[in-house]
Amino acid sequence: MKYIGDILHNPKQSLFLKNNLMKIFDCLVMPNIAITEYDKEEYEEDPDAYIRNDLEEADTETRRRNCMRFV
């Protein structure tokens, strides 16, 4: 995802990405930012810790965080 975000600055590549943005979102972004069963369980166990971890960006190198930055 970071790579895709970086190549948007290249005019040749950005046209390709703009033409395929919906496919990128459907195939890459949405599946990685959707709430999973694990997320639900973690939130139900300790909502404060779940929110704190999200706000502190404890998952800085995960696919989810990179997709959120892309969005």
PDB file of N, CA, C, O and CB in Angstrom:
ATOM      1  N   MET A   1       0.817  -1.179   0.000  1.00  0.00           N
ATOM      2  CA  MET A   1       0.000   0.000   0.000  1.00  0.00           C
ATOM      3  C   MET A   1       0.868   1.252   0.000  1.00  0.00           C
ATOM      4  O   MET A   1       0.549   2.234  -0.671  1.00  0.00           O
ATOM      5  CB  MET A   1      -0.934  -0.007   1.193  1.00  0.00           C
ATOM      6  N   LYS A   2       1.957   1.218   0.746  1.00  0.00           N
ATOM      7  CA  LYS A   2       2.846   2.377   0.751  1.00  0.00           C
ATOM      8  C   LYS A   2       3.396   2.601  -0.651  1.00  0.00           C
ATOM      9  O   LYS A   2       3.515   3.742  -1.097  1.00  0.00           O
ATOM     10  CB  LYS A   2       4.001   2.186   1.768  1.00  0.00           C
ATOM     11  N   TYR A   3       3.727   1.534  -1.339  1.00  0.00           N
ATOM     12  CA  TYR A   3       4.233   1.637  -2.711  1.00  0.00           C
ATOM     13  C   TYR A   3       3.192   2.304  -3.612  1.00  0.00           C
ATOM     14  O   TYR A   3       3.525   3.199  -4.390  1.00  0.00           O
ATOM     15  CB  TYR A   3       4.602   0.237  -3.263  1.00  0.00           C
ATOM     16  N   ILE A   4       1.960   1.879  -3.510  1.00  0.00           N
ATOM     17  CA  ILE A   4       0.907   2.472  -4.335  1.00  0.00           C
ATOM     18  C   ILE A   4       0.760   3.952  -4.024  1.00  0.00           C
ATOM     19  O   ILE A   4       0.616   4.768  -4.936  1.00  0.00           O
ATOM     20  CB  ILE A   4      -0.430   1.748  -4.114  1.00  0.00           C
ATOM     21  N   GLY A   5       0.795   4.304  -2.751  1.00  0.00           N
ATOM     22  CA  GLY A   5       0.716   5.714  -2.377  1.00  0.00           C
ATOM     23  C   GLY A   5       1.886   6.516  -2.922  1.00  0.00           C
ATOM     24  O   GLY A   5       1.718   7.658  -3.349  1.00  0.00           O
ATOM     25  N   ASP A   6       3.060   5.923  -2.908  1.00  0.00           N
ATOM     26  CA  ASP A   6       4.258   6.623  -3.390  1.00  0.00           C
ATOM     27  C   ASP A   6       4.239   6.840  -4.900  1.00  0.00           C
ATOM     28  O   ASP A   6       4.670   7.889  -5.377  1.00  0.00           O
ATOM     29  CB  ASP A   6       5.504   5.844  -3.006  1.00  0.00           C
ATOM     30  N   ILE A   7       3.745   5.863  -5.654  1.00  0.00           N
ATOM     31  CA  ILE A   7       3.785   6.024  -7.109  1.00  0.00           C
ATOM     32  C   ILE A   7       2.697   6.961  -7.633  1.00  0.00           C
ATOM     33  O   ILE A   7       2.704   7.312  -8.813  1.00  0.00           O
ATOM     34  CB  ILE A   7       3.651   4.674  -7.777  1.00  0.00           C
ATOM     35  N   LEU A   8       1.780   7.363  -6.786  1.00  0.00           N
ATOM     36  CA  LEU A   8       0.770   8.338  -7.215  1.00  0.00           C
ATOM     37  C   LEU A   8       1.409   9.665  -7.602  1.00  0.00           C
ATOM     38  O   LEU A   8       0.810  10.457  -8.330  1.00  0.00           O
ATOM     39  CB  LEU A   8      -0.260   8.561  -6.105  1.00  0.00           C
ATOM     40  N   HIS A   9       2.622   9.909  -7.118  1.00  0.00           N
ATOM     41  CA  HIS A   9       3.315  11.153  -7.437  1.00  0.00           C
ATOM     42  C   HIS A   9       3.961  11.123  -8.825  1.00  0.00           C
ATOM     43  O   HIS A   9       4.391  12.159  -9.332  1.00  0.00           O
ATOM     44  CB  HIS A   9       4.372  11.434  -6.387  1.00  0.00           C
ATOM     45  N   ASN A  10       4.028   9.949  -9.434  1.00  0.00           N
ATOM     46  CA  ASN A  10       4.577   9.801 -10.779  1.00  0.00           C
ATOM     47  C   ASN A  10       3.424   9.935 -11.777  1.00  0.00           C
ATOM     48  O   ASN A  10       2.505   9.117 -11.756  1.00  0.00           O
ATOM     49  CB  ASN A  10       5.321   8.422 -10.947  1.00  0.00           C
ATOM     50  N   PRO A  11       3.450  10.947 -12.651  1.00  0.00           N
ATOM     51  CA  PRO A  11       2.320  11.182 -13.568  1.00  0.00           C
ATOM     52  C   PRO A  11       1.926   9.975 -14.418  1.00  0.00           C
ATOM     53  O   PRO A  11       0.738   9.744 -14.642  1.00  0.00           O
ATOM     54  CB  PRO A  11       2.652  12.317 -14.478  1.00  0.00           C
ATOM     55  N   LYS A  12       2.897   9.209 -14.891  1.00  0.00           N
ATOM     56  CA  LYS A  12       2.585   8.046 -15.724  1.00  0.00           C
ATOM     57  C   LYS A  12       1.832   6.987 -14.928  1.00  0.00           C
ATOM     58  O   LYS A  12       0.864   6.400 -15.411  1.00  0.00           O
ATOM     59  CB  LYS A  12       3.868   7.447 -16.311  1.00  0.00           C
ATOM     60  N   GLN A  13       2.285   6.755 -13.715  1.00  0.00           N
ATOM     61  CA  GLN A  13       1.677   5.713 -12.883  1.00  0.00           C
ATOM     62  C   GLN A  13       0.352   6.175 -12.292  1.00  0.00           C
ATOM     63  O   GLN A  13      -0.561   5.370 -12.110  1.00  0.00           O
ATOM     64  CB  GLN A  13       2.630   5.305 -11.762  1.00  0.00           C
ATOM     65  N   SER A  14       0.243   7.462 -11.993  1.00  0.00           N
ATOM     66  CA  SER A  14      -0.970   7.941 -11.343  1.00  0.00           C
ATOM     67  C   SER A  14      -2.186   7.799 -12.251  1.00  0.00           C
ATOM     68  O   SER A  14      -3.282   7.541 -11.753  1.00  0.00           O
ATOM     69  CB  SER A  14      -0.802   9.392 -10.924  1.00  0.00           C
ATOM     70  N   LEU A  15      -2.035   7.956 -13.557  1.00  0.00           N
ATOM     71  CA  LEU A  15      -3.149   7.784 -14.478  1.00  0.00           C
ATOM     72  C   LEU A  15      -3.654   6.342 -14.443  1.00  0.00           C
ATOM     73  O   LEU A  15      -4.861   6.100 -14.422  1.00  0.00           O
ATOM     74  CB  LEU A  15      -2.731   8.172 -15.907  1.00  0.00           C
ATOM     75  N   PHE A  16      -2.731   5.398 -14.436  1.00  0.00           N
ATOM     76  CA  PHE A  16      -3.123   3.989 -14.346  1.00  0.00           C
ATOM     77  C   PHE A  16      -3.886   3.732 -13.049  1.00  0.00           C
ATOM     78  O   PHE A  16      -4.934   3.087 -13.056  1.00  0.00           O
ATOM     79  CB  PHE A  16      -1.882   3.072 -14.427  1.00  0.00           C
ATOM     80  N   LEU A  17      -3.355   4.241 -11.939  1.00  0.00           N
ATOM     81  CA  LEU A  17      -4.008   4.012 -10.657  1.00  0.00           C
ATOM     82  C   LEU A  17      -5.376   4.678 -10.600  1.00  0.00           C
ATOM     83  O   LEU A  17      -6.330   4.091 -10.090  1.00  0.00           O
ATOM     84  CB  LEU A  17      -3.134   4.522  -9.524  1.00  0.00           C
ATOM     85  N   LYS A  18      -5.478   5.877 -11.111  1.00  0.00           N
ATOM     86  CA  LYS A  18      -6.771   6.565 -11.095  1.00  0.00           C
ATOM     87  C   LYS A  18      -7.809   5.804 -11.907  1.00  0.00           C
ATOM     88  O   LYS A  18      -8.980   5.755 -11.531  1.00  0.00           O
ATOM     89  CB  LYS A  18      -6.625   7.990 -11.637  1.00  0.00           C
ATOM     90  N   ASN A  19      -7.388   5.214 -13.009  1.00  0.00           N
ATOM     91  CA  ASN A  19      -8.310   4.438 -13.837  1.00  0.00           C
ATOM     92  C   ASN A  19      -8.720   3.127 -13.185  1.00  0.00           C
ATOM     93  O   ASN A  19      -9.749   2.554 -13.544  1.00  0.00           O
ATOM     94  CB  ASN A  19      -7.685   4.158 -15.179  1.00  0.00           C
ATOM     95  N   ASN A  20      -7.937   2.651 -12.241  1.00  0.00           N
ATOM     96  CA  ASN A  20      -8.206   1.363 -11.593  1.00  0.00           C
ATOM     97  C   ASN A  20      -8.452   1.495 -10.095  1.00  0.00           C
ATOM     98  O   ASN A  20      -8.337   0.513  -9.361  1.00  0.00           O
ATOM     99  CB  ASN A  20      -7.050   0.418 -11.829  1.00  0.00           C
ATOM    100  N   LEU A  21      -8.781   2.671  -9.644  1.00  0.00           N
ATOM    101  CA  LEU A  21      -8.909   2.920  -8.212  1.00  0.00           C
ATOM    102  C   LEU A  21      -9.986   2.052  -7.554  1.00  0.00           C
ATOM    103  O   LEU A  21      -9.773   1.551  -6.449  1.00  0.00           O
ATOM    104  CB  LEU A  21      -9.219   4.380  -7.975  1.00  0.00           C
ATOM    105  N   MET A  22     -11.113   1.867  -8.192  1.00  0.00           N
ATOM    106  CA  MET A  22     -12.172   1.039  -7.603  1.00  0.00           C
ATOM    107  C   MET A  22     -11.714  -0.412  -7.440  1.00  0.00           C
ATOM    108  O   MET A  22     -12.035  -1.054  -6.440  1.00  0.00           O
ATOM    109  CB  MET A  22     -13.441   1.095  -8.472  1.00  0.00           C
ATOM    110  N   LYS A  23     -10.978  -0.922  -8.403  1.00  0.00           N
ATOM    111  CA  LYS A  23     -10.463  -2.286  -8.288  1.00  0.00           C
ATOM    112  C   LYS A  23      -9.477  -2.394  -7.135  1.00  0.00           C
ATOM    113  O   LYS A  23      -9.481  -3.377  -6.394  1.00  0.00           O
ATOM    114  CB  LYS A  23      -9.793  -2.723  -9.596  1.00  0.00           C
ATOM    115  N   ILE A  24      -8.632  -1.377  -6.987  1.00  0.00           N
ATOM    116  CA  ILE A  24      -7.657  -1.363  -5.901  1.00  0.00           C
ATOM    117  C   ILE A  24      -8.378  -1.370  -4.564  1.00  0.00           C
ATOM    118  O   ILE A  24      -8.022  -2.128  -3.662  1.00  0.00           O
ATOM    119  CB  ILE A  24      -6.727  -0.136  -6.008  1.00  0.00           C
ATOM    120  N   PHE A  25      -9.391  -0.523  -4.439  1.00  0.00           N
ATOM    121  CA  PHE A  25     -10.139  -0.479  -3.191  1.00  0.00           C
ATOM    122  C   PHE A  25     -10.853  -1.789  -2.918  1.00  0.00           C
ATOM    123  O   PHE A  25     -10.820  -2.288  -1.794  1.00  0.00           O
ATOM    124  CB  PHE A  25     -11.138   0.656  -3.219  1.00  0.00           C
ATOM    125  N   ASP A  26     -11.493  -2.350  -3.923  1.00  0.00           N
ATOM    126  CA  ASP A  26     -12.237  -3.598  -3.731  1.00  0.00           C
ATOM    127  C   ASP A  26     -11.338  -4.774  -3.381  1.00  0.00           C
ATOM    128  O   ASP A  26     -11.697  -5.605  -2.547  1.00  0.00           O
ATOM    129  CB  ASP A  26     -13.022  -3.922  -4.974  1.00  0.00           C
ATOM    130  N   CYS A  27     -10.174  -4.850  -4.013  1.00  0.00           N
ATOM    131  CA  CYS A  27      -9.292  -6.009  -3.835  1.00  0.00           C
ATOM    132  C   CYS A  27      -8.276  -5.860  -2.714  1.00  0.00           C
ATOM    133  O   CYS A  27      -7.920  -6.843  -2.064  1.00  0.00           O
ATOM    134  CB  CYS A  27      -8.568  -6.278  -5.102  1.00  0.00           C
ATOM    135  N   LEU A  28      -7.807  -4.643  -2.485  1.00  0.00           N
ATOM    136  CA  LEU A  28      -6.732  -4.452  -1.511  1.00  0.00           C
ATOM    137  C   LEU A  28      -7.158  -3.708  -0.245  1.00  0.00           C
ATOM    138  O   LEU A  28      -6.908  -4.168   0.869  1.00  0.00           O
ATOM    139  CB  LEU A  28      -5.611  -3.711  -2.155  1.00  0.00           C
ATOM    140  N   VAL A  29      -7.785  -2.587  -0.423  1.00  0.00           N
ATOM    141  CA  VAL A  29      -8.045  -1.721   0.724  1.00  0.00           C
ATOM    142  C   VAL A  29      -9.155  -2.266   1.617  1.00  0.00           C
ATOM    143  O   VAL A  29      -8.939  -2.492   2.808  1.00  0.00           O
ATOM    144  CB  VAL A  29      -8.408  -0.328   0.251  1.00  0.00           C
ATOM    145  N   MET A  30     -10.323  -2.474   1.058  1.00  0.00           N
ATOM    146  CA  MET A  30     -11.469  -2.881   1.871  1.00  0.00           C
ATOM    147  C   MET A  30     -11.238  -4.167   2.664  1.00  0.00           C
ATOM    148  O   MET A  30     -11.573  -4.202   3.848  1.00  0.00           O
ATOM    149  CB  MET A  30     -12.667  -3.056   0.991  1.00  0.00           C
ATOM    150  N   PRO A  31     -10.684  -5.217   2.074  1.00  0.00           N
ATOM    151  CA  PRO A  31     -10.449  -6.421   2.877  1.00  0.00           C
ATOM    152  C   PRO A  31      -9.470  -6.186   4.040  1.00  0.00           C
ATOM    153  O   PRO A  31      -9.542  -6.879   5.055  1.00  0.00           O
ATOM    154  CB  PRO A  31      -9.918  -7.529   1.986  1.00  0.00           C
ATOM    155  N   ASN A  32      -8.575  -5.231   3.898  1.00  0.00           N
ATOM    156  CA  ASN A  32      -7.586  -5.008   4.941  1.00  0.00           C
ATOM    157  C   ASN A  32      -8.022  -4.020   6.023  1.00  0.00           C
ATOM    158  O   ASN A  32      -7.405  -3.957   7.086  1.00  0.00           O
ATOM    159  CB  ASN A  32      -6.328  -4.526   4.322  1.00  0.00           C
ATOM    160  N   ILE A  33      -9.071  -3.256   5.764  1.00  0.00           N
ATOM    161  CA  ILE A  33      -9.520  -2.330   6.810  1.00  0.00           C
ATOM    162  C   ILE A  33     -10.845  -2.770   7.432  1.00  0.00           C
ATOM    163  O   ILE A  33     -11.322  -2.144   8.379  1.00  0.00           O
ATOM    164  CB  ILE A  33      -9.662  -0.923   6.237  1.00  0.00           C
ATOM    165  N   ALA A  34     -11.434  -3.827   6.914  1.00  0.00           N
ATOM    166  CA  ALA A  34     -12.686  -4.326   7.470  1.00  0.00           C
ATOM    167  C   ALA A  34     -12.463  -4.890   8.875  1.00  0.00           C
ATOM    168  O   ALA A  34     -11.394  -5.413   9.190  1.00  0.00           O
ATOM    169  CB  ALA A  34     -13.292  -5.403   6.549  1.00  0.00           C
ATOM    170  N   ILE A  35     -13.483  -4.771   9.697  1.00  0.00           N
ATOM    171  CA  ILE A  35     -13.432  -5.306  11.060  1.00  0.00           C
ATOM    172  C   ILE A  35     -13.532  -6.830  10.986  1.00  0.00           C
ATOM    173  O   ILE A  35     -14.407  -7.377  10.315  1.00  0.00           O
ATOM    174  CB  ILE A  35     -14.582  -4.709  11.950  1.00  0.00           C
ATOM    175  N   THR A  36     -12.631  -7.491  11.680  1.00  0.00           N
ATOM    176  CA  THR A  36     -12.609  -8.953  11.691  1.00  0.00           C
ATOM    177  C   THR A  36     -13.220  -9.480  12.987  1.00  0.00           C
ATOM    178  O   THR A  36     -13.488  -8.715  13.913  1.00  0.00           O
ATOM    179  CB  THR A  36     -11.165  -9.476  11.523  1.00  0.00           C
ATOM    180  N   GLU A  37     -13.434 -10.778  13.044  1.00  0.00           N
ATOM    181  CA  GLU A  37     -13.925 -11.401  14.275  1.00  0.00           C
ATOM    182  C   GLU A  37     -12.933 -11.185  15.413  1.00  0.00           C
ATOM    183  O   GLU A  37     -13.328 -10.972  16.559  1.00  0.00           O
ATOM    184  CB  GLU A  37     -14.173 -12.908  14.060  1.00  0.00           C
ATOM    185  N   TYR A  38     -11.649 -11.243  15.092  1.00  0.00           N
ATOM    186  CA  TYR A  38     -10.618 -11.010  16.102  1.00  0.00           C
ATOM    187  C   TYR A  38     -10.752  -9.602  16.683  1.00  0.00           C
ATOM    188  O   TYR A  38     -10.637  -9.415  17.894  1.00  0.00           O
ATOM    189  CB  TYR A  38      -9.210 -11.213  15.498  1.00  0.00           C
ATOM    190  N   ASP A  39     -10.994  -8.612  15.820  1.00  0.00           N
ATOM    191  CA  ASP A  39     -11.171  -7.242  16.288  1.00  0.00           C
ATOM    192  C   ASP A  39     -12.363  -7.140  17.229  1.00  0.00           C
ATOM    193  O   ASP A  39     -12.292  -6.481  18.267  1.00  0.00           O
ATOM    194  CB  ASP A  39     -11.351  -6.290  15.104  1.00  0.00           C
ATOM    195  N   LYS A  40     -13.456  -7.796  16.860  1.00  0.00           N
ATOM    196  CA  LYS A  40     -14.654  -7.764  17.704  1.00  0.00           C
ATOM    197  C   LYS A  40     -14.386  -8.376  19.066  1.00  0.00           C
ATOM    198  O   LYS A  40     -14.770  -7.822  20.096  1.00  0.00           O
ATOM    199  CB  LYS A  40     -15.804  -8.498  17.025  1.00  0.00           C
ATOM    200  N   GLU A  41     -13.723  -9.526  19.061  1.00  0.00           N
ATOM    201  CA  GLU A  41     -13.407 -10.206  20.319  1.00  0.00           C
ATOM    202  C   GLU A  41     -12.487  -9.355  21.186  1.00  0.00           C
ATOM    203  O   GLU A  41     -12.702  -9.223  22.391  1.00  0.00           O
ATOM    204  CB  GLU A  41     -12.759 -11.568  20.043  1.00  0.00           C
ATOM    205  N   GLU A  42     -11.464  -8.781  20.566  1.00  0.00           N
ATOM    206  CA  GLU A  42     -10.515  -7.953  21.305  1.00  0.00           C
ATOM    207  C   GLU A  42     -11.219  -6.733  21.906  1.00  0.00           C
ATOM    208  O   GLU A  42     -10.940  -6.345  23.040  1.00  0.00           O
ATOM    209  CB  GLU A  42      -9.361  -7.507  20.385  1.00  0.00           C
ATOM    210  N   TYR A  43     -12.123  -6.139  21.147  1.00  0.00           N
ATOM    211  CA  TYR A  43     -12.867  -4.976  21.633  1.00  0.00           C
ATOM    212  C   TYR A  43     -13.790  -5.367  22.786  1.00  0.00           C
ATOM    213  O   TYR A  43     -13.888  -4.642  23.777  1.00  0.00           O
ATOM    214  CB  TYR A  43     -13.682  -4.343  20.491  1.00  0.00           C
ATOM    215  N   GLU A  44     -14.463  -6.506  22.661  1.00  0.00           N
ATOM    216  CA  GLU A  44     -15.368  -6.956  23.712  1.00  0.00           C
ATOM    217  C   GLU A  44     -14.629  -7.284  25.001  1.00  0.00           C
ATOM    218  O   GLU A  44     -15.156  -7.057  26.090  1.00  0.00           O
ATOM    219  CB  GLU A  44     -16.145  -8.166  23.246  1.00  0.00           C
ATOM    220  N   GLU A  45     -13.406  -7.819  24.891  1.00  0.00           N
ATOM    221  CA  GLU A  45     -12.620  -8.165  26.073  1.00  0.00           C
ATOM    222  C   GLU A  45     -12.149  -6.932  26.817  1.00  0.00           C
ATOM    223  O   GLU A  45     -12.235  -6.880  28.044  1.00  0.00           O
ATOM    224  CB  GLU A  45     -11.429  -9.013  25.682  1.00  0.00           C
ATOM    225  N   ASP A  46     -11.650  -5.935  26.093  1.00  0.00           N
ATOM    226  CA  ASP A  46     -11.126  -4.729  26.732  1.00  0.00           C
ATOM    227  C   ASP A  46     -11.243  -3.535  25.776  1.00  0.00           C
ATOM    228  O   ASP A  46     -10.294  -3.213  25.062  1.00  0.00           O
ATOM    229  CB  ASP A  46      -9.649  -4.938  27.165  1.00  0.00           C
ATOM    230  N   PRO A  47     -12.403  -2.887  25.767  1.00  0.00           N
ATOM    231  CA  PRO A  47     -12.614  -1.782  24.824  1.00  0.00           C
ATOM    232  C   PRO A  47     -11.600  -0.652  24.982  1.00  0.00           C
ATOM    233  O   PRO A  47     -11.155  -0.072  23.991  1.00  0.00           O
ATOM    234  CB  PRO A  47     -14.006  -1.226  24.995  1.00  0.00           C
ATOM    235  N   ASP A  48     -11.235  -0.340  26.216  1.00  0.00           N
ATOM    236  CA  ASP A  48     -10.279   0.749  26.444  1.00  0.00           C
ATOM    237  C   ASP A  48      -8.923   0.450  25.816  1.00  0.00           C
ATOM    238  O   ASP A  48      -8.332   1.317  25.173  1.00  0.00           O
ATOM    239  CB  ASP A  48     -10.109   1.000  27.940  1.00  0.00           C
ATOM    240  N   ALA A  49      -8.430  -0.765  25.997  1.00  0.00           N
ATOM    241  CA  ALA A  49      -7.129  -1.148  25.435  1.00  0.00           C
ATOM    242  C   ALA A  49      -7.195  -1.168  23.910  1.00  0.00           C
ATOM    243  O   ALA A  49      -6.245  -0.758  23.244  1.00  0.00           O
ATOM    244  CB  ALA A  49      -6.689  -2.532  25.970  1.00  0.00           C
ATOM    245  N   TYR A  50      -8.301  -1.639  23.357  1.00  0.00           N
ATOM    246  CA  TYR A  50      -8.459  -1.686  21.902  1.00  0.00           C
ATOM    247  C   TYR A  50      -8.394  -0.279  21.314  1.00  0.00           C
ATOM    248  O   TYR A  50      -7.685  -0.041  20.336  1.00  0.00           O
ATOM    249  CB  TYR A  50      -9.793  -2.363  21.522  1.00  0.00           C
ATOM    250  N   ILE A  51      -9.121   0.634  21.902  1.00  0.00           N
ATOM    251  CA  ILE A  51      -9.134   2.015  21.413  1.00  0.00           C
ATOM    252  C   ILE A  51      -7.785   2.681  21.631  1.00  0.00           C
ATOM    253  O   ILE A  51      -7.302   3.400  20.756  1.00  0.00           O
ATOM    254  CB  ILE A  51     -10.236   2.823  22.110  1.00  0.00           C
ATOM    255  N   ARG A  52      -7.176   2.452  22.777  1.00  0.00           N
ATOM    256  CA  ARG A  52      -5.863   3.029  23.073  1.00  0.00           C
ATOM    257  C   ARG A  52      -4.824   2.557  22.051  1.00  0.00           C
ATOM    258  O   ARG A  52      -4.044   3.361  21.541  1.00  0.00           O
ATOM    259  CB  ARG A  52      -5.416   2.652  24.503  1.00  0.00           C
ATOM    260  N   ASN A  53      -4.816   1.273  21.758  1.00  0.00           N
ATOM    261  CA  ASN A  53      -3.867   0.739  20.759  1.00  0.00           C
ATOM    262  C   ASN A  53      -4.101   1.352  19.393  1.00  0.00           C
ATOM    263  O   ASN A  53      -3.145   1.641  18.673  1.00  0.00           O
ATOM    264  CB  ASN A  53      -3.984  -0.788  20.665  1.00  0.00           C
ATOM    265  N   ASP A  54      -5.353   1.555  19.025  1.00  0.00           N
ATOM    266  CA  ASP A  54      -5.657   2.153  17.734  1.00  0.00           C
ATOM    267  C   ASP A  54      -5.211   3.609  17.699  1.00  0.00           C
ATOM    268  O   ASP A  54      -4.623   4.047  16.710  1.00  0.00           O
ATOM    269  CB  ASP A  54      -7.155   2.047  17.432  1.00  0.00           C
ATOM    270  N   LEU A  55      -5.474   4.350  18.735  1.00  0.00           N
ATOM    271  CA  LEU A  55      -5.090   5.759  18.776  1.00  0.00           C
ATOM    272  C   LEU A  55      -3.580   5.945  18.819  1.00  0.00           C
ATOM    273  O   LEU A  55      -3.051   6.899  18.249  1.00  0.00           O
ATOM    274  CB  LEU A  55      -5.721   6.434  19.974  1.00  0.00           C
ATOM    275  N   GLU A  56      -2.885   5.032  19.497  1.00  0.00           N
ATOM    276  CA  GLU A  56      -1.425   5.114  19.590  1.00  0.00           C
ATOM    277  C   GLU A  56      -0.750   4.539  18.355  1.00  0.00           C
ATOM    278  O   GLU A  56       0.476   4.560  18.247  1.00  0.00           O
ATOM    279  CB  GLU A  56      -0.933   4.383  20.832  1.00  0.00           C
ATOM    280  N   GLU A  57      -1.546   4.028  17.427  1.00  0.00           N
ATOM    281  CA  GLU A  57      -1.023   3.401  16.209  1.00  0.00           C
ATOM    282  C   GLU A  57       0.008   2.329  16.541  1.00  0.00           C
ATOM    283  O   GLU A  57       1.113   2.317  15.998  1.00  0.00           O
ATOM    284  CB  GLU A  57      -0.401   4.457  15.289  1.00  0.00           C
ATOM    285  N   ALA A  58      -0.374   1.432  17.438  1.00  0.00           N
ATOM    286  CA  ALA A  58       0.509   0.337  17.837  1.00  0.00           C
ATOM    287  C   ALA A  58       0.790  -0.612  16.674  1.00  0.00           C
ATOM    288  O   ALA A  58       1.736  -1.400  16.718  1.00  0.00           O
ATOM    289  CB  ALA A  58      -0.103  -0.436  19.001  1.00  0.00           C
ATOM    290  N   ASP A  59      -0.040  -0.530  15.632  1.00  0.00           N
ATOM    291  CA  ASP A  59       0.110  -1.424  14.483  1.00  0.00           C
ATOM    292  C   ASP A  59       0.677  -0.677  13.281  1.00  0.00           C
ATOM    293  O   ASP A  59       0.169  -0.821  12.169  1.00  0.00           O
ATOM    294  CB  ASP A  59      -1.237  -2.062  14.118  1.00  0.00           C
ATOM    295  N   THR A  60       1.719   0.116  13.491  1.00  0.00           N
ATOM    296  CA  THR A  60       2.219   1.021  12.454  1.00  0.00           C
ATOM    297  C   THR A  60       2.692   0.313  11.192  1.00  0.00           C
ATOM    298  O   THR A  60       2.667   0.915  10.118  1.00  0.00           O
ATOM    299  CB  THR A  60       3.341   1.837  13.003  1.00  0.00           C
ATOM    300  N   GLU A  61       3.113  -0.910  11.279  1.00  0.00           N
ATOM    301  CA  GLU A  61       3.643  -1.600  10.095  1.00  0.00           C
ATOM    302  C   GLU A  61       2.717  -2.705   9.601  1.00  0.00           C
ATOM    303  O   GLU A  61       3.178  -3.656   8.970  1.00  0.00           O
ATOM    304  CB  GLU A  61       5.008  -2.185  10.403  1.00  0.00           C
ATOM    305  N   THR A  62       1.441  -2.597   9.874  1.00  0.00           N
ATOM    306  CA  THR A  62       0.517  -3.621   9.413  1.00  0.00           C
ATOM    307  C   THR A  62      -0.156  -3.193   8.116  1.00  0.00           C
ATOM    308  O   THR A  62      -0.133  -2.021   7.740  1.00  0.00           O
ATOM    309  CB  THR A  62      -0.535  -3.916  10.484  1.00  0.00           C
ATOM    310  N   ARG A  63      -0.751  -4.165   7.445  1.00  0.00           N
ATOM    311  CA  ARG A  63      -1.489  -3.862   6.224  1.00  0.00           C
ATOM    312  C   ARG A  63      -2.639  -2.911   6.503  1.00  0.00           C
ATOM    313  O   ARG A  63      -2.914  -2.004   5.718  1.00  0.00           O
ATOM    314  CB  ARG A  63      -2.013  -5.142   5.585  1.00  0.00           C
ATOM    315  N   ARG A  64      -3.309  -3.126   7.627  1.00  0.00           N
ATOM    316  CA  ARG A  64      -4.447  -2.271   7.971  1.00  0.00           C
ATOM    317  C   ARG A  64      -4.022  -0.818   8.103  1.00  0.00           C
ATOM    318  O   ARG A  64      -4.673   0.071   7.554  1.00  0.00           O
ATOM    319  CB  ARG A  64      -5.099  -2.743   9.271  1.00  0.00           C
ATOM    320  N   ARG A  65      -2.946  -0.570   8.817  1.00  0.00           N
ATOM    321  CA  ARG A  65      -2.500   0.815   9.032  1.00  0.00           C
ATOM    322  C   ARG A  65      -2.065   1.451   7.715  1.00  0.00           C
ATOM    323  O   ARG A  65      -2.365   2.617   7.460  1.00  0.00           O
ATOM    324  CB  ARG A  65      -1.338   0.860  10.053  1.00  0.00           C
ATOM    325  N   ASN A  66      -1.364   0.696   6.882  1.00  0.00           N
ATOM    326  CA  ASN A  66      -0.940   1.238   5.588  1.00  0.00           C
ATOM    327  C   ASN A  66      -2.143   1.527   4.682  1.00  0.00           C
ATOM    328  O   ASN A  66      -2.141   2.514   3.946  1.00  0.00           O
ATOM    329  CB  ASN A  66       0.020   0.260   4.892  1.00  0.00           C
ATOM    330  N   CYS A  67      -3.144   0.689   4.733  1.00  0.00           N
ATOM    331  CA  CYS A  67      -4.369   0.958   3.948  1.00  0.00           C
ATOM    332  C   CYS A  67      -5.074   2.202   4.471  1.00  0.00           C
ATOM    333  O   CYS A  67      -5.590   3.000   3.688  1.00  0.00           O
ATOM    334  CB  CYS A  67      -5.334  -0.258   3.997  1.00  0.00           C
ATOM    335  N   MET A  68      -5.098   2.368   5.764  1.00  0.00           N
ATOM    336  CA  MET A  68      -5.740   3.559   6.321  1.00  0.00           C
ATOM    337  C   MET A  68      -4.971   4.810   5.914  1.00  0.00           C
ATOM    338  O   MET A  68      -5.584   5.839   5.628  1.00  0.00           O
ATOM    339  CB  MET A  68      -5.833   3.462   7.859  1.00  0.00           C
ATOM    340  N   ARG A  69      -3.665   4.745   5.884  1.00  0.00           N
ATOM    341  CA  ARG A  69      -2.874   5.898   5.419  1.00  0.00           C
ATOM    342  C   ARG A  69      -3.169   6.195   3.954  1.00  0.00           C
ATOM    343  O   ARG A  69      -3.264   7.358   3.561  1.00  0.00           O
ATOM    344  CB  ARG A  69      -1.361   5.637   5.613  1.00  0.00           C
ATOM    345  N   PHE A  70      -3.312   5.150   3.146  1.00  0.00           N
ATOM    346  CA  PHE A  70      -3.607   5.319   1.734  1.00  0.00           C
ATOM    347  C   PHE A  70      -4.943   6.022   1.534  1.00  0.00           C
ATOM    348  O   PHE A  70      -5.074   6.912   0.694  1.00  0.00           O
ATOM    349  CB  PHE A  70      -3.610   3.970   1.029  1.00  0.00           C
ATOM    350  N   VAL A  71      -5.927   5.608   2.317  1.00  0.00           N
ATOM    351  CA  VAL A  71      -7.267   6.204   2.216  1.00  0.00           C
ATOM    352  C   VAL A  71      -7.186   7.658   2.623  1.00  0.00           C
ATOM    353  O   VAL A  71      -8.198   8.359   2.614  1.00  0.00           O
ATOM    354  CB  VAL A  71      -8.300   5.443   3.102  1.00  0.00           C
TER     355      VAL A  71
END
